[in-house]
Amino acid sequence: MKLSIKEVEHVAELARLELADVEKERFTHQLSNILTHIDKLNQLDTGNVEPTSHVLPIKNTFRDDVNKELFSEGNSLDNAPDKDKGYYKVPKIIEEA
């Protein structure tokens, strides 16, 4: 499928991209090649192909779900640059009117 420079300019405008003339020519060629390849793929008969999420027959392996304490209140604040009464202290960002 052959794209025109006008079509590439339209796509660039939708994507809010500014392209130089050299880029427009290059993308016209590259996108045309991509669309030609997609047309070839669309011609393939995939009626008997089962949908897959992965090309290899991989099964999920799950570990046992074990509850454990990751952080205690004490050690979760150890690396905090500023803390107060068990909470992270951050700079005020809302100005009062």
C-alpha positions as CSV (number, residue, x, y, z in Angstrom):
1,M,0.0,0.0,0.0
2,K,1.5,3.3,-1.1
3,L,1.1,6.3,1.2
4,S,1.3,9.9,0.0
5,I,3.2,12.6,1.8
6,K,-0.2,14.3,2.5
7,E,-1.3,11.2,4.4
8,V,1.9,11.2,6.5
9,E,1.5,14.9,7.2
10,H,-2.1,14.2,8.3
11,V,-0.9,11.5,10.7
12,A,1.9,13.7,12.0
13,E,-0.6,16.5,12.6
14,L,-2.9,14.1,14.6
15,A,0.1,13.0,16.7
16,R,1.1,16.7,17.1
17,L,4.5,16.1,15.4
18,E,6.5,18.5,13.4
19,L,8.4,16.7,10.6
20,A,11.0,18.1,8.3
21,D,10.7,17.4,4.6
22,V,13.4,14.7,4.7
23,E,11.5,13.0,7.6
24,K,8.2,13.1,5.7
25,E,9.8,11.4,2.7
26,R,11.5,8.7,4.9
27,F,8.3,8.0,6.9
28,T,6.3,7.9,3.7
29,H,8.6,5.1,2.5
30,Q,8.8,3.3,5.8
31,L,5.1,3.4,6.6
32,S,4.3,2.3,3.0
33,N,6.5,-0.8,3.5
34,I,4.9,-1.6,6.9
35,L,1.4,-1.4,5.4
36,T,2.4,-3.5,2.4
37,H,3.7,-6.2,4.9
38,I,0.5,-6.0,6.9
39,D,-1.5,-6.5,3.6
40,K,0.5,-9.7,3.0
41,L,-0.2,-10.9,6.5
42,N,-3.9,-10.2,6.0
43,Q,-4.0,-12.5,3.0
44,L,-3.0,-15.5,5.1
45,D,-5.7,-18.0,6.0
46,T,-5.8,-18.1,9.8
47,G,-9.2,-19.7,10.2
48,N,-7.7,-22.9,11.8
49,V,-5.2,-21.1,14.0
50,E,-6.2,-20.9,17.7
51,P,-5.7,-17.6,19.3
52,T,-2.8,-17.5,21.7
53,S,-1.3,-15.0,24.2
54,H,2.2,-16.4,23.8
55,V,3.9,-18.3,21.1
56,L,5.4,-20.9,23.4
57,P,3.2,-23.3,25.5
58,I,4.0,-21.7,28.9
59,K,1.9,-22.3,31.9
60,N,1.7,-20.0,34.9
61,T,3.6,-21.2,37.9
62,F,2.4,-19.8,41.1
63,R,4.1,-19.8,44.5
64,D,2.2,-20.4,47.7
65,D,0.5,-17.3,49.0
66,V,2.0,-16.8,52.4
67,N,1.2,-13.9,54.6
68,K,4.3,-12.2,56.1
69,E,5.0,-8.8,57.5
70,L,7.0,-6.8,55.0
71,F,7.4,-3.6,56.9
72,S,6.8,-2.6,60.4
73,E,5.9,0.9,61.4
74,G,9.3,1.4,62.7
75,N,11.4,0.2,59.8
76,S,9.2,1.6,57.0
77,L,10.1,5.2,58.1
78,D,13.8,4.5,58.6
79,N,14.8,6.1,55.2
80,A,12.3,8.9,55.4
81,P,14.1,12.3,55.2
82,D,11.6,13.8,57.6
83,K,9.0,12.1,59.8
84,D,6.7,13.1,62.6
85,K,4.6,10.9,64.9
86,G,4.8,7.8,62.7
87,Y,4.1,9.6,59.4
88,Y,6.1,10.9,56.5
89,K,6.5,14.7,56.7
90,V,6.4,16.5,53.4
91,P,6.5,20.1,52.4
92,K,3.3,22.0,52.3
93,I,2.2,22.6,48.7
94,I,-1.2,24.2,49.1
95,E,-1.2,27.9,49.9
96,E,-3.9,29.3,52.1
97,A,-6.1,32.0,50.6
